[in-house]
C-alpha cells in the first residue's frame, strides 16, 4: 500500500515535469517514493550539488522529514521558473516556507497534504481559474484580444482564451494546474483549435511562459500553431525568444503584441460619463475645447512616480541634486510602498549589503537617504485615489502649468537573469512596454521625455504618433546600455530646464503642431497591432 501511494505521487510529479531533481535528506518514509521516481527516470542531486549550484540557498535548507522536489527541465530552475513539490504531508519547515515566499521566484508549488496534492502559491493560498465565456471574463477577453486585434473577430468561435496576467486572484502560476489543463482539453474537444494565453496588461513574464509551456507539453498532440500568448511587450517575439534562451527552453508559442494601453486610457477618459460614451471627445463635457496653449509656465517639469522603482528613485535623486524639485511637480512616496526599502537606513545603499554590490554606486540614489526628511512628495494621490492611473481632469493643472513631462515608465532596466536585478524593479523582462503613463501627456497635450527601455519612441512612431525629434534630443531611445541611457535623459532634462521662459515660448510654437497631431491621432481609430507576422494567416 505504501509503495502504491508512492507510485501515485511519483506519477503526479512525472506528469508535471519530465525530468525531476530531488533535493534534501531522505528518510525511510521517503524511500518508496524515491524507488518509484527512479523507475520513472528521475534524476537525483545531492544537497552538496544543490549548494554548489545555488549560492543563495545553501545550508540548513531542509529538515530531516521534508523533501523538496524541483522540476529540473530548466537548468536555471533554482533561480526561478520551476515547479516545487514538498513532501511528505508535513507542512514545510520555516526555512522552506521562507524560500517559497521569496519574491523573485515564479513557480507552481504543491504540498502533499491529506493524502493528496494541494497546489499553493508562495503565500500558501490558491488563485481562482477565470473561466472563459462567463459574463465578466468574456467582456474582459474581448477587450484584451479583439480591442487590439479586431481582425480576429471572425475567428472568435475557434479561440479559447486563458488568463495569464499578473492579477494574483487569477494568476496562471497559482491556479490549480489540473483544473486549467482539463478546461483547455475540454475546449479542444469541443472544436476550439486556438488557445490564447492572455497577458495583455503586462510585458512578458517568465512564470506565465513557464506555465503555458507546461500545458503545451502535456497537450502535445495539438499542432504548434494552436498556441499563442498575448502581451503588451511591443517587441513580443524578440523578447519571448530572448527569455526562452535564458530559461534554457525552446519557444513553443506565437506572440501577439499590441498597444493595449491606448484603449485602457481612452476608457478612463470617459469614466463618469457612461451615458455619453463616444470617441468624439470634441463633444465630451470634460475634454471639449481643450488645447495646447502657448505661454509661460509656473514649473519646469512634471514627473509622476507612484510606484517607487529604482529608476524613479534615481530620477528623483537627480532632480534633488540639481535643485529642480521645488521648481517642478514631482511625486515620490517610498515610505508606505516597499517593505524592503521603506526605511531611511535601507537607502544608505553604499552600506546596504542586501543590494548587489554592482548597483551600490548608481548615481543620485543616495540622495533618497540624504534627503529623507523631504519625503514623501505627493501630488494627486489621495486615500480615495490611491492609484491614479486614469486620465482625469483633476490632473490638468499639473500639465497646464509645467513645460514638459518626464515619464518614468514601468520598465527601464534590462532586469534579466544574465544582467542582475536592481531592487524595486520589474524583474525578468526586457520587452518594450508602453502603459497609460505615456498616454497621459498625450491626452493632456503635453510634450514629454520617456525614461523606458530603448525603442519606446520607435514603437510610438510605428503606430503613427510623432515624437519631438529635432526639438528634443531623443537619441536616448536608441541607447541599449541602461546607465548610458539614464545619463542621456538626464542631460536632456538639464538642457530643457535651463531654457528661459522666452526660449520656451519659441519652442512651444514648434511643439504645438506635434502635440495637437498626437492628441487627434490618439482619439482616432487606428491599427494598434505590433505583431511581427501575419496573424490572420495563422488562422
N, C-alpha and C positions, 0 to 999 in steps of 0.2 A: 504494500500500500504506500509506504513511504517513497519507494522508487517510482511508482506510478505518478505520485504527486510531483516529484522532482522532474519527471519527464514532461508533465504538463507545463510546469514552469519553464523548462528549457524550451519547449515548443513555442510558448508565447514569446519568449525572448528572441528565439530564432526568427519568428515571424516579423519581429520589429527591427531586426538587424542581421544582415547576412554573416557578418564577422563579429565575434564577441570578444571583448577584452575584459578579463575578470581581475579585479584588484582587491587586495586586502588579505585578511587572515581567514583561513578556513578552519572550521571545527568539524566535529564528527557529524553534526546535523547537516552540514553543507555538502558532504561527500557524495550523496546520491545525485544531487543536482550537478555537481562537477562531472560525475560519470556521464550523466545524460548530455551535458554540454559537450563533453569530449566526443561522444558519438555523433553529435551534430556538426563536428568540425570546428569547435570553438578554439580560439587562441587565448592562452593564459600568460599574463605577465606577472612577475613578482612585484612585491611592494618596492623593492630596490630599483627595479626597472622603471616603475612609475615615478619614483622620487627623482631619478636621474633625468627623466623626460620632462618633468614639470617642476621647476624650482619654486613655483608659487604654492604648491601643495606638497609638503614633504612629510615630516614626522608626525606621528600621532593622528593620522588621518582617520583611522577606524578603530573601534573597539573590537575585541575578540569575537563578538557574536554578530557583527554586522559585516556584510559583504557588499561592495559597490561594484556593479557591472556596467561597463560603458560600451556603447556601440563604437567599434573601432574601424568602421569603414573609412572614416576620415582621419588622416594621420595627425590632424591638429585637434582631435576630439577633447583633449584635456584642457584646451583653451575655451572652447565653446562648440556650438553646432553639434550636440551629441544627445544620445538617449541614455538616461540613467535609471538603473534598477537597484533598489535597496532591499537586501534580504537579511535575515528571514523576516517574520512578521513583526518583530520588534520595531518600534519607532527608531529612527536613526539617532545616533549619539549626537550631542550638541555640536561637536566639531563638524560632523557631516551636515547637520542642518545649516550651519553657517556657510559651508561650501555650496550648498544648494541655493541659498539665498543670494549668493554673490551676484551683484547687479550685472556684471559683464557676461553672464552665462545665458545661453539660449538653448533650451533642450526640452525634451519630453522627460518627465520623471514619474516612475512607477514605484509604488510601495507594495510589498506582499503583506496584506493585512486581511484578517478574517477569511483566510484560506482562498484569497483571490487577489488579482492585481487591481490596485486602485491608482488611477492617474492623478497626480497633483502637480501644481506649479511650484515655483520657488517659495511662495509664501504658504504652501500647504493647502491652497484652495483650487478649485477647478473652475474652468470657464464653461460657458454655455454655447453649444453649437447654434449658429444663426442659420436657421432653416430657410433655404431659398423659397420664394413664392408665397411666404407669409406676407401680410399686408405691409408691415414696416420694412422687412428685408427686400421685398420686391421693388418698392419705390427706391430704396437706397441703391440697390444694384443697378437699376435702370439709370439713376442719376450718375452713378460712378462710371458705368460702362458706356451706355448709349449717349450720355451727356457729352462725352468727349469723342466717342466713336459711333456717331449715328448711322454710319454705313452698315453696322451690324444688326440694325433693327429687323431686317428681313430674315435674319438667321437666328433671331432670339429664341425660337422654339427648339433650336438644337443646342442651346447653351445652358450649361449647369454652372452657376456662379457659386464660389466658395469664399467666404470672408477670410482674408489672410492679412488683415491690418493689425494695428497696434493697440486697439481697444482691449484692455485686459479682461473685460467681461466676455469677450468672444474671440480672443486671440487664438489663432490656429495651433500654436505650440502648447496651449494649455487646455484645449478642448479634448475630450476623450477620443483617443485615436481611432478606436474601433467603430465608434458611432459615426464619425465622419467618413471613414472608409466604407462602411456599409451604405451610407447615404449616397456616396458617389457611385458605388457599384450598382445600386438600385436605379439611379438615374440613367446610367449607361444601359441598363437592361430595358428601360422604357424608351430607348431610342435617342437619348441625348448623346452627342458624339463630340462635343467641345466642352472642355472644363476650363473655366477661367478663375484662377485664384486672384481675388481682388484685394490688392494692397494699394488702392487708388489714392489714398491721402498721405502716403509716405514714399520716401526713397526706398530702394530695395533693402530688405533686411534678411540677414542670414538665417534667423530662426524660421521665417516663413518659407524661405527657399528649401531649407533642410526638411521641413515637414512636407512640403509639396512633393519633393523628390521621393520621400518615403511612400506616399500614396502611388506615385507613378511606378515605382519599383514593384509594388505589390499588385498593381493592375497592369502588368507588363504585356498583357495580351492586346492592349489598345495601341493603335499606331501612334507614332511620335507626334503627328500633327493634331492630336487630341488636346494637348496640354499647353496652356497659356498662363502667364502671370501679368496682371495689370498693375502698373505703378506710375507714380509721378516723377520717377527718375527719367528725365527727359532724354538722356542718352542711355536708355534702358538696356539695350542689347550689350553695349560695351561694358557697362557697369556689371551686368549679370555675368558675362564671360570672365571678367577680372575676378569677381567674387568666387566663382566656381574654381578658378585656378588656385586661388588662395586656400579654398576649402579642400583642394585635392580631389575634386569630383568633376564629372563630365556634365555639361549643360544638357538639360532634358526638356526645356520648355522654350516656347517663343515668348518674347517680352513685348507687351503692348504698352506704349507710353504716350503721354499727352499732358496738356496744360490744364489739369483738373481744377486748379485753384482759381482760374478765371471764373468758372461757373459758381464756385463757392462764394467768391467775392461779390458777384452780381446779386446772388441770393441775399447776402447780408445787407446790401444797399436797399433792398426792398422791404426789409424787416419792419414790421409795424404798419404796413400798408397792404395787407392781404387782399383788401377789396379793390385795390387799384394796381394790380400787378401788370407790368408792361415793360418791354425792353426800351420803350421810348422815354428815356429819362429826361428829355427836354420838357416833358409834361408832368414829370414827377413832382409832387408837392415839396420835396426837400431839395432835389438837385436841379430843378428848373432855374435857369438864369445864372448858374454858377459859371465862372470863367476865371482864367488866369489874369490877374491884374498886375500891370507893371507899376512898381512903386517901391519905396524904401520899406525895410522890414525891421522889426524890433530885435530879432535874434538872428544869429549867423546860420544855425542849422537845427534840424530836428532829428533825434535819434532815440527810437523806442527800443527798450531792452527789458522785456518782462522776464523771460527765462534766462537766468544768469549763466550763459555758456561762456567757455573760456575765451573765445574770440571777442565776445561782448565785454568781458572784463578788461581785456587788453584795450579795446576801443575806448571804454570809459576812462581807464588809466591814462591813455593817450590824451584824451580831452582834458583831464585834470592837469597833466604835465604842461599843456600849452595854454592853461588858463581860459579854456573855452566852455567850461561847464556853466558859469554864470552868464555867458554870452549866448547860450543855446538852450533849447528844450531837450533835456536828457532824462530818461528814466533808467533806473537800475536798482534792484532790491534783492540783495543776496541773503539777507538775514533770515528770511522766512521761506527760503526756497530749496536749498540743497543741504541735506543733512551732513554731508562730508565737509563742505566748505561754507558752513553757515556761521562760523565764529571768526573773530578778528585774527586770532593766532593761527588759524588754518591757512590764512592768506599770507603768512610770512613764508613765502614759497622757497626762499633760499635755504630755509632750515626745516622745511616740512618733508620728512622722509617718505611720506605717503605719495608724494608727487615724484614721478620719474625724474631722475637727475637731468636728463636732456632738456626738460621743459622748465627747470628752475630759473633759467636765465632769460626766459621770454620777456621782452621789454614791456614796460609800463604796468605789468600785472601787480608789481609790488606797491603801486600807488593805492590799490584797494586796501592793503594793510595800513599804509601810512596815513591815509585819509578816511579811515573807517568812521570817524565821528561825523563825517559829512554825508553818510549814507543813512537811510535809503533815499534815492531820488525817485520821486513819484510824480507822474503826470495824470494819466487818465484811468488809472487802476483804482477801483473802489471795491467795497465789500459786495456791492451788487453787480459789479462788472470786473470780476477778478481776472478774467482772461479776455481782454478787449481786442479780439481778433476781427471784429466786424468793422465794416466801413460805416462810420457813424458821424452824423452831422455835428455831434458834440465835440469831435476832434478837429473840426475845421479851423479853429483859431490857431492851433499849433502849426498847421500848414500855411495858413494865410499870413502869418506873422514871422516866418523864417524864410531864408533864401533857398535852402535845399535840404533834402533828406539824406541821411546816411542809413541805409537799410542793412542791418545785420541779419542776414538770412539764417535759417535753421542750421544748414551745413556750411562749414568753411574749410575745416581741416580734412585731409585725406586720412581719416581715422580707421585705417585698416590694420590687419594683424601684422603686416610687414613694416608699418610705419610708426607704430606706437600710438597710444591713446592719451590725449590730454584729458584732464578732469573736466567734468561738466559738459561733455560734448556728446553729440550723437555718434555712436560707435559703429564700426564695421560697415561703413558706406562711403562710396566716393561718387555717387550719382549726382548729376546736376539737378537741383531741386528748387523750384520757384513756388513760394507759398503766397498767402494773402499779403505778406509783408511788402512784396514788390508792388502788388496791385494797389496798395493804399495810396502811395504818392501819385500813381497814375490816375486813380479815381478822384483824388483831391487836387489834381492839376499842380503837381509839384515836381521840379527837377530832382534827380536823385543819383547817388552813387550806391552801388551794391557790393557789400562785402560778403562774398559767397565763393563757391568753387568756381574754377575757371570755366568759361563757356556759358555762363549765365546770361550775359548780354547777347551772346551769339544766338541763344535759343529764343530770346525775346524777338530778335530780328527775324528768325525763322518763321514765326507766325505773324509777321507783318508789322511789328512795332518798330519805331525809330528810337535810337538811343542818342546820346548827346556828344557823339564822336565829333571832334573838331572844336567843340566848345568846352567840354570836359576832357581831360586825358583819361581815356578808357583802356589804355594798354594793360592795365591790371587784369583785365578779363582774360588775357592770353598767358598769364604767368602761372606756371604749374607749381613752383615752389611756394609753399604756404607762407613762409616768413617773408619772402621777397614780394609776394602779392600784398601782404599786410603793409609793407613799407611803401609800396607804390600808392596804395589807397590813402595812407596817412599823408604822404607828400601832396597828393591832390587835394585833400581836405585842407591842409595848411595853405595851399595856394588860393583856394576859393575863399577861405575865411579871412585872408589878408587883403582881399579886394575891398576897395572903398565902396560906399553906397552909390556913388556916381558910376563907378565901374560896373556895379551890379545892374544899375538901370540900363546901361548899354548892353550888357549881356542878356538881360531879360527880354529885350526886343528880339534877339536872335533865338532865344529859348522858346518863346511863346508859340511859334508855328509847330514846333515838335510836340510841345505839351498839349496843345489843342488837338493835334492829329492823334496822339496816343489816347487821349480821352475818348474821342469819337470812335477810334478803332477798337478800343476796349468795349464799348457799348454795342458794337456791330456784331453780327453773326459771322463766324469765321471758322476755318479749319484749325482745330487745336491738337490734332494728331501729330506726334513727333516720332511715331513708329517708323523704323528704317527699312521696312519691307512692305510688300503689297499684302495688307491684312486680309482683304476680301478674297484674294486668291487662295488663302489658306482654308476658306470655307467652301 
